[in-house]
Amino acid sequence: MATEIPPQSEFNLEQLLNRSDIWRGDSYRPAPQIMLDTGFAELNGALLNGGWPRSTFIEICQKGLQQLEWLLFLPSLRVIEGYILLLNPPGEPFCQAFIQAGIDLERIIVVRSTNKADFLASFSELARTQTCEALFAWQQQQHLSYTELRKCLLAANDSAGLCVMFRPESAQQQSSPASLRVQAQLTQTQIELNIFKQKGVLQQSSSPIGLPLPHTLQTFLPHPLLDQPAVAPRKSNVFLLKRSNK
């Protein structure tokens, strides 16, 4: 009597297709992706898998230099254990603030590039570094084309960590292959986030996400907000980059 052979080939094929970068024709949602807790419940709820996606390319579009990068990512940086790589940060790391945040200074590496070609090459090499847990890159004045941004995406896909590029607010109008694109701005009392592109979500919510600022930060406002009603000054060392005198 013949015995029925289990469809092992179909089972193996199903396993192969269970990847976050493969679109299934019967679903608009990709497979679950490894994520990193943002530290903000409301932001986790708005992101597809409940946190910052790893192994992909994230864009944060912001106006000027407002320290939003640290306000957004400091809770996540506290829980990772590998190296934190800073590519072309707008200032020098403020060591005392990192220490107070519980981040080992030996895990922070700053990389400087002087032209666009070196910037892109550095991003690709750093993203693919096995010990890289987080790569933060700041786009300078150079324009980045879709093709150049796609190279960053491919490098981020080969990474196991968090790969984020901070871009000027004007970049929001540019087409980009990034899997997650967020527009961020700082107000007197909160950070307002607008997720305007998220892989796996066909239609984004038009309502911004508001993350309240700690009271200790509400006196340290960027220049455009200095004419708003003042709040009681308090001491804070959350700003992890010291501005250059240049």
C-alpha positions as CSV (number, residue, x, y, z in Angstrom):
1,M,0.0,0.0,0.0
2,A,1.5,3.3,-1.1
3,T,2.0,6.0,1.6
4,E,1.4,9.6,1.0
5,I,4.5,11.7,1.0
6,P,4.2,15.0,2.9
7,P,4.6,18.0,0.7
8,Q,8.0,18.9,2.1
9,S,8.9,21.0,-1.0
10,E,5.9,23.3,-0.5
11,F,6.8,23.6,3.2
12,N,10.3,24.6,2.3
13,L,9.1,27.1,-0.3
14,E,6.8,28.7,2.2
15,Q,9.8,29.2,4.5
16,L,11.8,30.8,1.8
17,L,9.1,33.2,1.0
18,N,8.6,34.2,4.6
19,R,11.0,37.2,4.3
20,S,10.4,40.9,5.0
21,D,11.7,42.0,1.6
22,I,9.4,39.7,-0.5
23,W,6.0,40.9,-1.5
24,R,3.3,38.3,-1.4
25,G,0.6,38.7,-4.1
26,D,-2.2,37.8,-1.7
27,S,-1.3,40.3,0.9
28,Y,-0.2,43.9,1.2
29,R,1.5,43.3,4.5
30,P,5.1,42.0,4.3
31,A,6.3,39.3,6.7
32,P,7.0,40.4,10.3
33,Q,10.3,42.3,10.5
34,I,12.9,42.5,13.3
35,M,12.3,45.8,15.0
36,L,13.8,47.9,17.8
37,D,11.5,49.4,20.5
38,T,11.3,53.2,20.0
39,G,10.5,53.8,23.7
40,F,7.3,55.6,22.8
41,A,4.1,53.7,22.9
42,E,2.2,55.9,20.5
43,L,5.0,55.7,17.9
44,N,5.3,52.0,18.3
45,G,1.6,51.7,17.6
46,A,2.0,53.7,14.4
47,L,4.9,51.6,13.1
48,L,4.1,48.5,11.2
49,N,5.9,46.0,13.4
50,G,5.8,47.9,16.6
51,G,9.1,49.7,16.5
52,W,12.0,51.0,14.4
53,P,12.7,48.4,11.6
54,R,16.1,46.9,11.4
55,S,18.0,45.8,8.3
56,T,16.4,48.6,6.2
57,F,16.8,52.2,5.3
58,I,15.1,54.9,7.4
59,E,14.8,58.6,6.6
60,I,14.1,61.4,9.0
61,C,13.4,64.7,7.3
62,Q,13.8,67.6,9.7
63,K,14.1,71.4,9.5
64,G,17.5,72.6,10.4
65,L,19.5,71.2,13.3
66,Q,17.1,70.6,16.1
67,Q,18.5,67.7,18.1
68,L,15.5,65.6,17.1
69,E,17.7,62.7,16.3
70,W,18.6,62.2,20.0
71,L,15.1,62.9,21.3
72,L,13.8,60.2,19.0
73,F,16.4,57.5,19.3
74,L,17.9,57.8,22.7
75,P,15.5,55.3,24.3
76,S,16.5,52.8,21.6
77,L,20.3,53.5,21.9
78,R,20.1,52.6,25.6
79,V,19.1,49.0,24.9
80,I,21.5,48.1,22.1
81,E,24.9,46.6,22.9
82,G,27.0,47.0,19.7
83,Y,28.7,50.0,18.1
84,I,26.9,53.3,17.4
85,L,28.4,54.9,14.3
86,L,27.9,58.6,13.5
87,L,28.6,59.6,9.9
88,N,29.1,63.4,9.4
89,P,27.3,64.5,12.6
90,P,26.6,68.2,12.7
91,G,28.6,68.6,16.0
92,E,31.0,66.8,18.3
93,P,29.6,64.2,20.7
94,F,28.9,65.6,24.2
95,C,30.6,62.9,26.2
96,Q,29.1,63.8,29.6
97,A,25.5,63.5,28.2
98,F,26.2,60.1,26.7
99,I,27.6,58.9,30.0
100,Q,24.5,60.2,31.9
101,A,22.4,58.4,29.4
102,G,24.1,55.1,30.2
103,I,25.9,54.8,26.9
104,D,29.5,53.5,26.9
105,L,31.7,56.0,25.0
106,E,33.8,53.2,23.7
107,R,30.9,52.1,21.5
108,I,30.6,55.5,19.8
109,I,32.6,56.0,16.6
110,V,32.5,59.2,14.5
111,V,33.3,59.1,10.8
112,R,33.9,62.2,8.7
113,S,33.7,62.4,4.9
114,T,34.4,65.4,2.8
115,N,32.5,64.7,-0.4
116,K,29.4,62.9,-1.6
117,A,31.3,59.9,-3.1
118,D,33.1,59.3,0.3
119,F,29.8,59.8,2.2
120,L,28.0,57.1,0.1
121,A,30.9,54.7,0.3
122,S,31.2,55.2,4.0
123,F,27.5,54.6,4.6
124,S,27.6,51.4,2.6
125,E,30.7,50.0,4.3
126,L,29.6,51.0,7.8
127,A,26.1,49.6,7.3
128,R,27.5,46.2,6.3
129,T,29.8,46.1,9.4
130,Q,28.7,43.1,11.5
131,T,29.3,44.9,14.8
132,C,27.2,48.0,13.8
133,E,24.1,48.1,15.9
134,A,23.1,51.7,14.8
135,L,24.3,53.9,12.0
136,F,23.2,57.5,12.0
137,A,24.2,59.6,8.9
138,W,23.6,63.3,8.3
139,Q,23.2,64.4,4.7
140,Q,25.1,67.5,4.1
141,Q,24.5,70.0,1.3
142,Q,25.0,67.6,-1.6
143,H,21.9,66.4,-3.4
144,L,21.4,62.6,-3.4
145,S,19.7,61.0,-6.3
146,Y,17.2,58.1,-6.2
147,T,20.0,55.7,-7.5
148,E,22.4,56.9,-4.8
149,L,19.7,56.4,-2.1
150,R,19.0,53.0,-3.4
151,K,22.6,52.0,-2.8
152,C,22.1,53.0,0.8
153,L,19.0,50.9,1.0
154,L,20.8,47.8,-0.4
155,A,23.6,48.3,2.1
156,A,21.1,48.7,4.9
157,N,19.4,45.4,3.8
158,D,22.7,43.6,4.4
159,S,22.9,45.1,7.9
160,A,21.4,43.6,11.1
161,G,21.2,47.0,12.8
162,L,19.4,50.3,12.7
163,C,20.3,52.4,9.6
164,V,19.0,56.0,9.7
165,M,19.8,59.0,7.5
166,F,18.8,62.5,8.6
167,R,17.9,64.7,5.6
168,P,16.7,68.3,5.2
169,E,13.0,69.0,5.2
170,S,13.1,69.7,1.5
171,A,14.0,66.1,0.8
172,Q,10.4,65.1,1.7
173,Q,9.4,66.2,-1.8
174,Q,11.9,63.9,-3.4
175,S,11.2,60.3,-4.4
176,S,13.1,57.8,-2.2
177,P,13.5,54.0,-1.9
178,A,13.6,54.2,1.9
179,S,11.3,51.8,3.6
180,L,10.3,54.3,6.3
181,R,10.2,58.0,5.8
182,V,9.3,60.4,8.7
183,Q,8.9,64.2,8.7
184,A,9.8,65.6,12.1
185,Q,9.6,69.0,13.7
186,L,10.1,70.4,17.1
187,T,7.4,72.6,18.8
188,Q,7.5,74.2,22.3
189,T,6.0,71.2,24.0
190,Q,6.4,68.2,21.7
191,I,7.9,66.5,18.7
192,E,5.5,66.2,15.9
193,L,6.0,63.2,13.5
194,N,4.4,62.6,10.2
195,I,5.0,59.1,8.8
196,F,4.5,59.8,5.1
197,K,5.9,56.5,3.8
198,Q,6.0,53.1,5.4
199,K,6.6,49.9,3.5
200,G,3.6,47.5,3.8
201,V,1.1,50.3,4.5
202,L,-0.9,51.6,1.5
203,Q,-2.4,54.7,3.1
204,Q,-0.7,56.6,5.9
205,S,-2.7,58.4,8.6
206,S,-2.9,62.2,8.0
207,S,-2.8,62.9,11.7
208,P,0.6,63.7,13.1
209,I,2.0,61.9,16.1
210,G,2.9,64.1,19.1
211,L,5.6,63.0,21.5
212,P,5.7,65.2,24.5
213,L,9.0,66.8,25.5
214,P,10.3,66.4,29.0
215,H,9.8,69.5,31.1
216,T,13.6,69.8,31.4
217,L,13.9,70.4,27.7
218,Q,11.2,72.9,27.1
219,T,13.6,75.8,27.7
220,F,16.2,74.6,25.2
221,L,14.3,75.5,22.0
222,P,15.8,76.1,18.6
223,H,16.1,79.7,17.4
224,P,12.8,79.9,15.4
225,L,10.9,79.1,18.6
226,L,12.6,81.5,20.9
227,D,9.8,84.1,20.5
228,Q,7.2,81.8,22.0
229,P,6.1,82.1,25.7
230,A,9.0,81.2,28.0
231,V,8.9,78.3,30.4
232,A,10.9,78.0,33.6
233,P,14.5,77.1,32.9
234,R,15.8,73.8,34.0
235,K,19.1,72.0,33.6
236,S,19.4,69.2,31.1
237,N,22.2,67.3,29.3
238,V,20.1,65.5,26.8
239,F,21.8,67.3,23.9
240,L,24.4,64.8,22.9
241,L,26.1,66.9,20.2
242,K,28.0,70.1,20.9
243,R,27.6,72.6,18.1
244,S,30.7,73.5,16.1
245,N,32.0,77.1,16.2
246,K,32.5,77.1,12.5
